[in-house]
Amino acid sequence: MTDMITKKEWNLQDKYVLITGATSGIGLAAAKALARRNANLGIIARNQSKAEEITTLLRMQTKKSIKIDIFIADLSSQKSIRKVAAQILERCPRIDVLVNNAGALFDSFQKTEEGVEMTWAVNHLAPFLLTSLLLDRLKESESARIINTASHGHKMVKGGFEFDHMNGERLYRGMKKFLGGPTICYAQTKLANILFTAELARRLEGSTITVYCFDPGLVATNFNQNNGMMAKATMAVMNLFSRTPEKGADTLVWLAELKDTSNQSGKYFADRQQKAPTALATDKELAKKLWNISEEQIQ
Ligand SMILES: NC(=O)c1ccc[n+]([C@@H]2O[C@H](COP(=O)([O-])OP(=O)(O)OC[C@H]3O[C@@H](n4cnc5c(N)ncnc54)[C@H](OP(=O)(O)O)[C@@H]3O)[C@@H](O)[C@H]2O)c1
């Protein structure tokens, strides 16, 4: 990743960046790059000791003394998200950047304590809820931005969402599971990230907040390590052809420090360029419907 600062960039020094999924992979590489730019960081993690290890590592590689806060939350739990958001609002008088990066794929059907399928809960509902809880604080910043980690994987979704069957269980049964149902379920969450980004940007038009999402490419991380030996073996092979986490985080960091991109708010990026996602991902009616269903799911 290039650390060269150009005149087009927004200086991250002393800005406060809140990031999820910074204990591994793309999020960790992004946190390192942000710390090198002297941004103050708030790390939202589910594992305290991992978060402390990362904090030590980040402090060691940063010359200037930056502020690093740890916030503990299991992003599959709405209760946990609400609790951590309250702690963040209490401890952080200012949030300049929110990075919704944490994500996972669950190969077997699992429900959260709120009865939502896990992949949907962690990848879509968590950013949706966390963002809505922190939005007023972001609005108080002179110029804030929200960056969501999406994926080229959204292209696998051909038929949209089953809005009358949002827990997705059917995709985990029989032939549907055999034909890659859980991967489709994951792809739907990444489509949701793009639709959420676009709809949020429309709702924030005229405010000081801009919103972006990006595709990191195929990246060698700990992704899919929670799904047994077959998944681990598949990932080991795929990782041979994958980018480094630093390369995967490059567009995220680039978006975090771009100077004036207000006319690109709501857009999808890859390799430092605005890219066209699929037609489904630009469907405004679908984005509105998804927003309304998501609101119902976080009641
Ligand atoms: N890798 C790729 O090729 C690729 C491609 C496109 C998009 N993406 C997206 O990139 C993002 C980051 O993934 P990655 O590849 O860097 O994977 P990763 O190495 O597995 O990192 C995932 C991060 O999310 C955190 N996380 C997962 N579930 C959580 C939960 N319930 N509560 C709190 N934190 C949770 C993990 O915490 P722990 O450290 O505690 O596990 C970790 O910090 C995801 O949104 C993924 O969909 C990845």
The ligand as an SDF file (V2000), in Angstrom:
LIG
                    3D

 48 52  0  0  0  0  0  0  0  0999 V2000
  -11.2870  -11.7050    2.4180 N   0  0  0  0  0  0  0  0  0  0  0  0
  -11.8570  -11.4190    1.2660 C   0  0  0  0  0  0  0  0  0  0  0  0
  -11.4830  -11.9210    0.1850 O   0  0  0  0  0  0  0  0  0  0  0  0
  -13.0120  -10.4570    1.2180 C   0  0  0  0  0  0  0  0  0  0  0  0
  -13.5340  -10.1120   -0.0440 C   0  0  0  0  0  0  0  0  0  0  0  0
  -14.5760   -9.2110   -0.1050 C   0  0  0  0  0  0  0  0  0  0  0  0
  -15.0870   -8.6650    1.0510 C   0  0  0  0  0  0  0  0  0  0  0  0
  -14.5790   -9.0350    2.2630 N   0  0  0  0  0  0  0  0  0  0  0  0
  -15.1550   -8.4160    3.4550 C   0  0  0  0  0  0  0  0  0  0  0  0
  -14.1070   -7.8510    4.2280 O   0  0  0  0  0  0  0  0  0  0  0  0
  -14.5310   -7.7100    5.5870 C   0  0  0  0  0  0  0  0  0  0  0  0
  -13.4180   -8.1430    6.5110 C   0  0  0  0  0  0  0  0  0  0  0  0
  -13.1920   -9.5210    6.3260 O   0  0  0  0  0  0  0  0  0  0  0  0
  -11.7260  -10.1770    6.3160 P   0  0  0  0  0  0  0  0  0  0  0  0
  -11.5740  -10.8270    4.9950 O   0  0  0  0  0  0  0  0  0  0  0  0
  -10.7120   -9.2260    6.7880 O   0  0  0  0  0  0  0  0  0  0  0  0
  -11.9740  -11.3730    7.3560 O   0  0  0  0  0  0  0  0  0  0  0  0
  -11.3350  -11.6990    8.7840 P   0  0  0  0  0  0  0  0  0  0  0  0
   -9.8540  -11.7380    8.7220 O   0  0  0  0  0  0  0  0  0  0  0  0
  -12.0510  -12.9290    9.2320 O   0  0  0  0  0  0  0  0  0  0  0  0
  -11.7770  -10.4700    9.6880 O   0  0  0  0  0  0  0  0  0  0  0  0
  -13.1170  -10.3250   10.0890 C   0  0  0  0  0  0  0  0  0  0  0  0
  -13.1850   -9.3390   11.2350 C   0  0  0  0  0  0  0  0  0  0  0  0
  -14.5550   -9.2150   11.6500 O   0  0  0  0  0  0  0  0  0  0  0  0
  -14.6450   -9.4930   13.0490 C   0  0  0  0  0  0  0  0  0  0  0  0
  -15.9270  -10.1190   13.3910 N   0  0  0  0  0  0  0  0  0  0  0  0
  -16.5220  -11.1670   12.7990 C   0  0  0  0  0  0  0  0  0  0  0  0
  -17.6670  -11.4750   13.4420 N   0  0  0  0  0  0  0  0  0  0  0  0
  -17.7960  -10.5900   14.4580 C   0  0  0  0  0  0  0  0  0  0  0  0
  -18.7570  -10.4020   15.4800 C   0  0  0  0  0  0  0  0  0  0  0  0
  -19.8260  -11.2050   15.6230 N   0  0  0  0  0  0  0  0  0  0  0  0
  -18.5780   -9.3970   16.3660 N   0  0  0  0  0  0  0  0  0  0  0  0
  -17.4970   -8.5830   16.2770 C   0  0  0  0  0  0  0  0  0  0  0  0
  -16.5400   -8.7170   15.3220 N   0  0  0  0  0  0  0  0  0  0  0  0
  -16.6900   -9.7110   14.4320 C   0  0  0  0  0  0  0  0  0  0  0  0
  -13.4970  -10.4570   13.3040 C   0  0  0  0  0  0  0  0  0  0  0  0
  -13.1980  -10.5160   14.6830 O   0  0  0  0  0  0  0  0  0  0  0  0
  -12.2820  -11.7190   15.2940 P   0  0  0  0  0  0  0  0  0  0  0  0
  -10.8490  -11.3000   15.0620 O   0  0  0  0  0  0  0  0  0  0  0  0
  -12.6590  -11.7310   16.7350 O   0  0  0  0  0  0  0  0  0  0  0  0
  -12.6410  -12.9690   14.5530 O   0  0  0  0  0  0  0  0  0  0  0  0
  -12.3980   -9.8140   12.4600 C   0  0  0  0  0  0  0  0  0  0  0  0
  -11.8580   -8.7080   13.1220 O   0  0  0  0  0  0  0  0  0  0  0  0
  -15.8400   -8.5060    5.6890 C   0  0  0  0  0  0  0  0  0  0  0  0
  -16.9230   -7.6130    5.7010 O   0  0  0  0  0  0  0  0  0  0  0  0
  -15.8620   -9.3480    4.4220 C   0  0  0  0  0  0  0  0  0  0  0  0
  -17.1710   -9.6310    4.0180 O   0  0  0  0  0  0  0  0  0  0  0  0
  -13.5520   -9.9070    2.3680 C   0  0  0  0  0  0  0  0  0  0  0  0
  1  2  1  0
  2  3  2  0
  2  4  1  0
  4  5  1  0
  4 48  2  0
  5  6  2  0
  6  7  1  0
  7  8  2  0
  8  9  1  0
  8 48  1  0
  9 10  1  0
  9 46  1  0
 10 11  1  0
 11 12  1  0
 11 44  1  0
 12 13  1  0
 13 14  1  0
 14 15  2  0
 14 16  1  0
 14 17  1  0
 17 18  1  0
 18 19  2  0
 18 20  1  0
 18 21  1  0
 21 22  1  0
 22 23  1  0
 23 24  1  0
 23 42  1  0
 24 25  1  0
 25 26  1  0
 25 36  1  0
 26 27  1  0
 26 35  1  0
 27 28  2  0
 28 29  1  0
 29 30  1  0
 29 35  2  0
 30 31  1  0
 30 32  2  0
 32 33  1  0
 33 34  2  0
 34 35  1  0
 36 37  1  0
 36 42  1  0
 37 38  1  0
 38 39  2  0
 38 40  1  0
 38 41  1  0
 42 43  1  0
 44 45  1  0
 44 46  1  0
 46 47  1  0
M  CHG  2   8   1  16  -1
M  END
$$$$
